[in-house]
């Protein structure tokens, strides 16, 4: 059976098509609206194709698909300057290209990335009308993300009503945080009436790399205590104990925590009041500044770490300050999470920056012997997770008490695996 994974944004659709390599019965017709657990299991998924439709709604949209052959060779098909009026047209382009490539003949399910599940969803969930209404109720918690995710769901259900759709939530991996970690010190009614609490994000990535890290260590997930660092344009940290998230840096929204490309991360809440009262800004203006104009961009005018590293190497003081603030915040969280866990087995770097910047990894791990972390500069130098065997590279020194791993994340694969587990559990 094949699984199509959709990540629908406001003007784009990213997708991947996987085959579970099993054959046999298709899970068409399973019950709707049920949440299931996410125990590991199943065969290895095979990537058949990946693609992106972007600038939806513009007169010059772009769509591209890459088909991956059995021997690993890839063939790309790109259409530039075409007009894709809406997400329905984008989805039709995807299905037409997959079918035109001789793929999707055994498509049995679509897995959808949904950013915010709130307290409603703690596991992948088969979608029906009631589930859609429950996802819509979470829009106030993720107004920039959930509407676009819902658009993808609604288009897929309308155009392929024969397929089972499953929602996989960024927040689900963190759904069982202990109360001491998820509660903010605010009045109870703000939690019960407004849902003000820590939810956490990047959950599919943290779950995937934690499992990969445990396998690389040759240990069961239940035995591992890890700090996973998802460092990309968006960035978050998680403390993972026995395969469960017990603390994470993002909160009610993806704004809290680490310094990011354009998001501020942690700051005194009084900054918001100050900007409202003294600068005369509106709430929307403050939200825009903190989400889109802050972080690395606010510190030095760039949000691409590669550019910032080049500028810093050339002696640019603003770029160096941005790197220093970025690294300092991560190190602060790393130390705090080591304390939360009580024992640290591995530090795991992933996502665009974590997987590719040996300079940043070295800066983050410098002088952390107090935590048992010792990097090997030679092993770390030039490491890119995407080219490491199995997508995992160990970059710690032989005498390091704590492993330092670079792991290539694969959120789409994790969504596909959770989609299949959901369907199989419902059929059991």
VEXPAKE-528437 format. One record per residue (C-alpha): residue number from 0; x, y, z. Coordinates in Angstrom, 3 decimals, decimal comma. Each point is the difference from the previous one (the first is absolute). Last residue first. Layout:
N
ATOM     n          u          v          w
ATOM   NUM          X          Y          Z
...
//
This chain:
428
ATOM     n          u          v          w
ATOM   427     -6,801     -4,851     14,457
ATOM   426     -1,369      2,170     -2,798
ATOM   425      0,145      3,195      2,008
ATOM   424      3,514     -0,780      1,143
ATOM   423      1,059     -0,631     -3,577
ATOM   422     -1,355      3,346     -1,153
ATOM   421      1,668      1,981      2,753
ATOM   420      3,297     -1,817     -0,451
ATOM   419     -0,101      0,805     -3,715
ATOM   418     -0,575      3,699      0,631
ATOM   417      2,695      0,057      2,673
ATOM   416      2,487     -1,476     -2,458
ATOM   415     -0,995      2,487     -2,708
ATOM   414      0,315      2,931      2,420
ATOM   413      3,423     -1,258      1,116
ATOM   412      1,078     -0,296     -3,638
ATOM   411     -1,143      3,571     -0,592
ATOM   410      1,888      1,213      3,071
ATOM   409      3,288     -1,448     -1,158
ATOM   408      2,823      1,231      2,227
ATOM   407      3,616     -0,661     -0,890
ATOM   406      1,790     -0,779      3,257
ATOM   405      3,223      1,523      1,322
ATOM   404      0,941     -1,741      3,226
ATOM   403      1,958      1,083      3,059
ATOM   402      0,375     -2,864      2,459
ATOM   401      0,480      0,826      3,679
ATOM   400      2,893     -1,240      2,153
ATOM   399      2,443      1,274     -2,613
ATOM   398      3,289     -1,937      0,067
ATOM   397     -0,227     -1,147     -3,622
ATOM   396     -0,836      3,519     -1,128
ATOM   395     -3,471      0,832     -1,279
ATOM   394     -0,970      0,416     -3,655
ATOM   393     -2,217     -3,035     -0,586
ATOM   392     -1,722      0,166     -3,395
ATOM   391     -3,521     -1,140     -0,898
ATOM   390     -1,811      0,143     -3,365
ATOM   389      0,358     -3,737     -0,519
ATOM   388      3,602      0,523     -1,063
ATOM   387      0,676      3,758      0,123
ATOM   386     -0,741      2,007     -3,163
ATOM   385     -3,198      1,665      1,206
ATOM   384      1,463      0,512      3,461
ATOM   383      2,722      2,322     -1,264
ATOM   382      3,326     -0,239      1,803
ATOM   381      2,660      2,438     -1,214
ATOM   380      1,965      0,040      3,219
ATOM   379     -1,803     -1,837      2,787
ATOM   378      2,223     -3,085     -0,050
ATOM   377      3,164      2,122     -0,024
ATOM   376     -1,284      2,346      2,690
ATOM   375     -0,925     -2,868      2,370
ATOM   374     -2,630      1,456      2,334
ATOM   373      0,048     -0,571      3,747
ATOM   372     -3,230     -0,045      1,981
ATOM   371      0,028     -1,346      3,571
ATOM   370     -2,158      2,867      1,244
ATOM   369      2,958      1,741      1,687
ATOM   368      1,937     -0,888     -3,153
ATOM   367     -2,125      2,601     -1,754
ATOM   366      2,922      2,230     -0,951
ATOM   365     -1,111      0,409     -3,633
ATOM   364     -3,079     -2,036     -0,971
ATOM   363     -2,052      2,905     -1,377
ATOM   362      2,974      1,557     -1,780
ATOM   361      0,997     -3,302     -1,592
ATOM   360     -3,536     -0,688     -1,191
ATOM   359     -0,166      3,529     -1,432
ATOM   358      3,204     -0,435     -1,984
ATOM   357     -0,954     -3,492     -1,210
ATOM   356     -3,072      1,528     -1,611
ATOM   355     -1,869     -2,582     -2,089
ATOM   354     -2,298     -2,206      2,062
ATOM   353     -0,659      2,442      2,821
ATOM   352     -0,516      2,909     -2,368
ATOM   351     -2,453     -1,660     -2,369
ATOM   350     -1,698     -2,359      2,437
ATOM   349      1,736     -2,218      2,616
ATOM   348      2,496     -0,094      2,860
ATOM   347     -0,342     -2,666      2,700
ATOM   346      1,678      0,262      3,404
ATOM   345      0,358     -3,446      1,502
ATOM   344     -0,188     -2,056      3,192
ATOM   343     -0,719      2,760      2,513
ATOM   342     -0,998     -0,733      3,564
ATOM   341     -2,226      1,938      2,400
ATOM   340     -2,419      0,695     -2,838
ATOM   339     -1,079      3,422      1,264
ATOM   338      3,609      0,949      0,818
ATOM   337      1,151     -0,978     -3,489
ATOM   336     -2,931      2,033     -1,251
ATOM   335      1,234      3,129      1,753
ATOM   334      3,517     -0,409     -1,355
ATOM   333     -1,252     -0,432     -3,557
ATOM   332     -2,385      2,919      0,379
ATOM   331      2,807      2,362      0,986
ATOM   330      2,217     -1,371     -2,757
ATOM   329     -2,710      0,724     -2,571
ATOM   328     -0,469      3,575      1,225
ATOM   327      3,742      0,682     -0,018
ATOM   326      0,383     -1,352     -3,539
ATOM   325     -2,602      2,349     -1,497
ATOM   324      1,201      2,998      2,007
ATOM   323      3,609     -0,617     -1,078
ATOM   322     -1,001     -0,589     -3,611
ATOM   321     -1,945      3,272     -0,117
ATOM   320      2,911      1,811      1,668
ATOM   319      2,372     -1,351     -2,657
ATOM   318     -2,311      1,227     -2,750
ATOM   317     -0,174      3,456      1,559
ATOM   316      3,793      0,140      0,370
ATOM   315      0,800     -0,888     -3,635
ATOM   314      3,595     -1,259      0,039
ATOM   313      0,092     -2,037     -3,225
ATOM   312     -0,676     -3,208      1,926
ATOM   311     -3,100      1,680      1,450
ATOM   310     -1,291      0,839     -3,475
ATOM   309      0,547     -3,559     -1,218
ATOM   308     -1,742     -1,404      3,081
ATOM   307     -2,915      2,399     -0,532
ATOM   306     -0,352     -1,004     -3,636
ATOM   305     -0,085     -3,683      0,875
ATOM   304     -2,324      0,664      2,926
ATOM   303     -2,624      1,539     -2,303
ATOM   302     -2,081      2,457      2,052
ATOM   301      1,787      3,206     -0,957
ATOM   300     -0,377      3,586      1,266
ATOM   299      2,325     -0,434      2,979
ATOM   298     -1,990     -0,313      3,224
ATOM   297     -3,506      0,354     -1,417
ATOM   296      0,616     -2,574     -2,702
ATOM   295      1,595     -2,370      2,504
ATOM   294     -3,141      0,075      2,118
ATOM   293     -2,366      2,900     -0,715
ATOM   292     -1,893      1,253     -3,046
ATOM   291     -2,520     -2,760     -0,763
ATOM   290     -1,356     -1,421      3,241
ATOM   289      0,866      2,696      2,557
ATOM   288     -0,558      2,922     -2,375
ATOM   287     -3,206     -1,429     -1,486
ATOM   286     -1,496     -0,732      3,418
ATOM   285      0,825      3,509      1,166
ATOM   284     -1,636      1,465     -3,104
ATOM   283     -3,110     -2,134      0,463
ATOM   282     -0,269      1,075      3,643
ATOM   281      0,162      3,655     -1,103
ATOM   280      3,117      2,081      0,559
ATOM   279     -0,074      3,300      1,868
ATOM   278      3,701     -0,202      0,831
ATOM   277     -0,519      0,723      3,704
ATOM   276     -3,199     -1,857      0,796
ATOM   275     -0,134     -2,919     -2,412
ATOM   274      3,765     -0,385     -0,272
ATOM   273      0,413      0,105      3,777
ATOM   272     -2,812     -2,503      0,508
ATOM   271      1,695     -2,390     -2,425
ATOM   270      3,405      0,434      1,640
ATOM   269     -1,706     -0,812      3,306
ATOM   268     -0,192     -3,620     -1,155
ATOM   267      3,800     -0,167      0,541
ATOM   266      1,511     -1,808     -2,968
ATOM   265      0,464     -3,570     -1,149
ATOM   264      0,032     -0,727     -3,734
ATOM   263      0,302      3,066     -2,212
ATOM   262     -1,245     -1,530     -3,220
ATOM   261      1,590      0,854     -3,395
ATOM   260      2,657     -2,681     -0,421
ATOM   259     -0,352     -1,418      3,487
ATOM   258      1,250      0,750      3,513
ATOM   257     -1,085     -2,869      2,225
ATOM   256     -3,131     -0,064      2,124
ATOM   255     -3,424      1,477     -0,639
ATOM   254     -1,409      1,002     -3,394
ATOM   253     -1,199     -3,448     -1,134
ATOM   252     -3,242      0,564      1,942
ATOM   251     -1,316     -0,888      3,453
ATOM   250      3,560     -1,118      0,718
ATOM   249      3,128     -0,823     -1,940
ATOM   248      2,954     -1,127      2,139
ATOM   247     -0,873     -3,597      0,814
ATOM   246     -0,167     -2,135      3,125
ATOM   245     -0,937     -3,613      0,814
ATOM   244     -0,245     -1,325     -3,557
ATOM   243     -0,307     -3,760      0,136
ATOM   242      2,303     -2,590     -1,606
ATOM   241      1,466     -1,058      3,357
ATOM   240      0,720      3,581      1,012
ATOM   239      0,109      2,605     -2,765
ATOM   238      0,925      3,580      0,881
ATOM   237     -0,940      2,160     -2,959
ATOM   236      1,536      2,998     -1,735
ATOM   235     -1,524      2,228     -2,651
ATOM   234      0,923      1,964     -3,097
ATOM   233     -1,805      1,546     -2,953
ATOM   232      2,364      1,093     -2,731
ATOM   231      1,647     -3,312      0,842
ATOM   230      1,359     -1,519      3,183
ATOM   229     -1,911     -2,959      1,417
ATOM   228      2,083     -0,771      3,083
ATOM   227     -0,764     -3,319      1,722
ATOM   226      1,137     -0,448      3,589
ATOM   225     -0,005     -3,687      0,788
ATOM   224     -0,598     -2,446      2,822
ATOM   223     -0,044     -3,527     -1,347
ATOM   222     -1,101     -3,318      1,523
ATOM   221     -3,595     -0,007     -1,260
ATOM   220      1,253      0,714     -3,494
ATOM   219      1,765     -3,364      0,018
ATOM   218      3,744      0,151     -0,395
ATOM   217      2,515     -0,498     -2,777
ATOM   216      1,084      3,646      0,181
ATOM   215     -0,885      0,437     -3,661
ATOM   214     -3,411     -1,560      0,671
ATOM   213     -0,593      2,451      2,841
ATOM   212      0,992      2,876     -2,263
ATOM   211     -2,398     -1,090     -2,737
ATOM   210     -2,872     -0,140      2,510
ATOM   209      0,853      3,434      1,351
ATOM   208      0,371      1,266     -3,573
ATOM   207     -3,534     -1,035     -0,938
ATOM   206     -1,754      1,199      3,149
ATOM   205      1,745      3,398     -0,051
ATOM   204     -0,888      0,457     -3,688
ATOM   203     -3,645     -0,998      0,403
ATOM   202     -0,264      2,233      3,074
ATOM   201      1,282      3,152     -1,684
ATOM   200     -2,292      1,787      2,481
ATOM   199     -0,615      0,470      3,726
ATOM   198     -3,325      0,294      1,829
ATOM   197      0,764      2,217      3,002
ATOM   196     -3,128      1,396      1,652
ATOM   195     -2,690      2,627     -0,547
ATOM   194     -3,039     -1,953     -1,190
ATOM   193     -2,298      3,011      0,280
ATOM   192     -2,723     -1,187      2,379
ATOM   191      1,680     -2,788      1,972
ATOM   190      3,537      1,323     -0,204
ATOM   189     -0,762      3,685      0,475
ATOM   188     -2,514     -1,088      2,633
ATOM   187      2,772     -1,470      2,145
ATOM   186      1,735      3,330      0,516
ATOM   185      3,543      0,230     -1,417
ATOM   184      3,223     -1,793      0,916
ATOM   183      0,228     -1,795     -3,344
ATOM   182     -0,709     -3,713      0,040
ATOM   181      1,614     -2,295     -2,584
ATOM   180      3,164     -1,004      1,840
ATOM   179     -1,286     -0,458      3,564
ATOM   178     -3,085     -1,648     -1,472
ATOM   177      2,100     -2,759     -1,530
ATOM   176      0,162      0,095     -3,802
ATOM   175     -2,375     -2,534     -1,502
ATOM   174     -0,991      1,951     -3,108
ATOM   173      3,608      0,696     -0,995
ATOM   172      0,111     -2,536     -2,819
ATOM   171     -3,468      1,178     -1,061
ATOM   170      0,854      3,672     -0,594
ATOM   169      1,113     -0,317     -3,610
ATOM   168     -3,235     -1,883     -0,699
ATOM   167     -0,608     -2,827     -2,451
ATOM   166     -3,439      0,108     -1,644
ATOM   165     -1,063     -3,121     -1,908
ATOM   164     -2,012     -0,147     -3,228
ATOM   163     -1,494     -3,243     -1,356
ATOM   162     -0,451      0,044     -3,759
ATOM   161     -3,151     -0,451     -2,092
ATOM   160     -1,006      3,650      0,489
ATOM   159      2,882      1,028     -2,268
ATOM   158     -0,829      3,507     -1,272
ATOM   157     -2,076      1,161      2,953
ATOM   156      2,032     -1,720      2,715
ATOM   155      3,263      1,272     -1,458
ATOM   154     -1,289      3,569     -0,318
ATOM   153     -1,337      0,026      3,571
ATOM   152      3,219     -1,360      1,476
ATOM   151      2,215      2,429     -1,909
ATOM   150     -2,166      2,929      1,051
ATOM   149      0,133     -1,208      3,591
ATOM   148      3,792      0,244      0,029
ATOM   147     -0,260      3,546     -1,359
ATOM   146     -2,443      0,977      2,752
ATOM   145      2,176     -1,737      2,655
ATOM   144      3,172      1,961     -0,714
ATOM   143     -0,093      3,775      0,538
ATOM   142     -2,949      0,007      2,412
ATOM   141      1,604     -2,644      2,232
ATOM   140     -1,622      0,173      3,463
ATOM   139     -3,070      1,869     -1,288
ATOM   138     -0,289     -2,707     -2,702
ATOM   137     -0,418     -2,837      2,547
ATOM   136     -3,788     -0,098     -0,410
ATOM   135      0,515     -0,666     -3,704
ATOM   134      1,777     -3,228      0,947
ATOM   133     -3,052     -1,080      2,015
ATOM   132     -2,318      0,836     -2,909
ATOM   131      2,206     -2,026     -2,338
ATOM   130     -0,137     -2,912      2,442
ATOM   129     -3,813      0,121     -0,028
ATOM   128     -0,084     -0,024     -3,789
ATOM   127      2,240     -3,076     -0,205
ATOM   126      3,758     -0,438      0,217
ATOM   125      1,867     -2,993      1,386
ATOM   124      2,120      1,259      2,889
ATOM   123      3,695     -0,142      0,736
ATOM   122      0,508      0,358      3,763
ATOM   121     -0,376      2,569      2,798
ATOM   120     -2,845      2,029     -1,437
ATOM   119     -2,506      2,221      1,803
ATOM   118      2,397      1,699      2,424
ATOM   117      1,237      2,211     -2,808
ATOM   116      0,464     -1,842     -3,284
ATOM   115      2,133      2,665     -1,628
ATOM   114      2,207     -0,396     -3,077
ATOM   113     -1,960     -2,427     -2,130
ATOM   112      2,030     -2,116     -2,427
ATOM   111     -2,313     -2,120     -2,105
ATOM   110      0,320     -3,709     -0,758
ATOM   109     -1,868     -1,211     -3,066
ATOM   108     -1,051     -3,619     -0,303
ATOM   107     -0,337     -2,984     -2,307
ATOM   106      1,864      0,867     -3,177
ATOM   105      0,610     -3,224     -1,900
ATOM   104      0,331      1,415     -3,519
ATOM   103      1,690      3,115      1,443
ATOM   102      2,859     -0,134     -2,525
ATOM   101      0,234     -0,569     -3,744
ATOM   100      1,644      3,379     -0,519
ATOM    99     -3,186      1,414     -1,487
ATOM    98     -1,845     -1,199      3,106
ATOM    97      2,345      1,924      2,255
ATOM    96     -0,072      3,048     -2,252
ATOM    95     -3,805      0,024     -0,229
ATOM    94     -0,344     -0,472      3,767
ATOM    93      2,342      2,903      0,738
ATOM    92     -1,538      2,319     -2,606
ATOM    91     -3,466     -0,787      1,373
ATOM    90      1,217      0,921      3,475
ATOM    89      1,256      3,353     -1,284
ATOM    88     -3,277      0,682     -1,804
ATOM    87     -1,867     -0,669      3,242
ATOM    86      2,510      2,175      1,862
ATOM    85     -0,866      2,988     -2,163
ATOM    84      0,602      1,709     -3,335
ATOM    83      3,057     -1,846     -1,209
ATOM    82      1,269      2,081     -2,917
ATOM    81      3,238     -1,190     -1,580
ATOM    80      3,264      1,938      0,023
ATOM    79      2,159     -3,021      0,768
ATOM    78     -0,750     -3,677     -0,541
ATOM    77      2,702     -2,335      1,308
ATOM    76      0,400     -3,774     -0,433
ATOM    75      2,942     -1,513      1,858
ATOM    74      1,365     -3,520     -0,420
ATOM    73      1,786     -1,611      2,938
ATOM    72      2,338     -2,988      0,165
ATOM    71     -0,317     -2,111      3,132
ATOM    70      0,153     -3,413     -1,702
ATOM    69     -3,735     -0,503      0,503
ATOM    68     -0,723      3,286     -1,743
ATOM    67     -0,820      3,263      1,778
ATOM    66     -2,401      2,312     -1,830
ATOM    65      0,522      3,716      0,611
ATOM    64     -2,952      2,332     -0,469
ATOM    63     -0,064      3,740     -0,526
ATOM    62     -2,663      2,678     -0,140
ATOM    61      0,458      3,745     -0,366
ATOM    60     -2,696      2,650     -0,079
ATOM    59      0,277      3,075     -2,201
ATOM    58     -3,505      1,485     -0,076
ATOM    57     -0,276     -0,211      3,769
ATOM    56     -2,582     -1,965      1,959
ATOM    55      2,452     -2,716      1,050
ATOM    54      3,535      1,361      0,172
ATOM    53      1,261     -3,516      0,616
ATOM    52     -0,659     -3,623     -0,964
ATOM    51      2,690     -2,252      1,400
ATOM    50      1,052     -3,563     -0,635
ATOM    49      1,149     -3,378      1,185
ATOM    48     -0,213     -3,438     -1,546
ATOM    47      0,331     -3,716      0,710
ATOM    46      1,512      0,000      3,499
ATOM    45      0,021     -3,544      1,389
ATOM    44     -1,305     -0,578      3,512
ATOM    43      1,654     -2,633      2,128
ATOM    42     -2,421     -2,508      1,459
ATOM    41     -2,352      0,453      2,890
ATOM    40      0,382      0,800      3,657
ATOM    39      0,492      2,773      2,444
ATOM    38     -2,777      0,745      2,417
ATOM    37     -1,901      3,144     -0,889
ATOM    36     -3,330     -0,448      1,733
ATOM    35     -3,361      0,540     -1,610
ATOM    34     -2,504      2,802     -0,340
ATOM    33     -3,389     -0,712     -1,537
ATOM    32     -2,094      2,287     -2,186
ATOM    31     -0,736     -2,338     -2,848
ATOM    30     -0,216     -3,787     -0,278
ATOM    29      1,960     -1,894     -2,612
ATOM    28     -1,451     -0,085     -3,502
ATOM    27      3,171     -0,433     -1,946
ATOM    26      2,788     -1,726      1,927
ATOM    25      1,407     -1,742     -3,082
ATOM    24      0,689     -3,686      0,358
ATOM    23      3,258     -1,485     -1,190
ATOM    22      3,068      1,849     -1,236
ATOM    21      2,667      0,503      2,629
ATOM    20      2,599      2,326     -1,453
ATOM    19     -1,377      2,978      1,908
ATOM    18      0,082      2,169     -3,086
ATOM    17      0,565      3,719      0,485
ATOM    16     -1,101      3,100     -1,905
ATOM    15      1,232      3,382      1,134
ATOM    14     -1,651      3,403     -0,077
ATOM    13      0,494      3,705      0,533
ATOM    12     -2,989      2,190     -0,770
ATOM    11      0,391      3,771     -0,243
ATOM    10     -1,759      3,326      0,407
ATOM     9     -1,357     -0,092      3,578
ATOM     8      1,796     -3,234      0,769
ATOM     7     -1,064     -3,613     -0,535
ATOM     6      2,322     -2,781      1,060
ATOM     5     -1,369     -3,078     -1,741
ATOM     4      1,229     -3,582      0,428
ATOM     3     -1,229     -2,549     -2,548
ATOM     2      0,004     -3,572      1,281
ATOM     1      0,314     -3,037     -2,254
ATOM     0     -1,092     -3,544      0,732
//
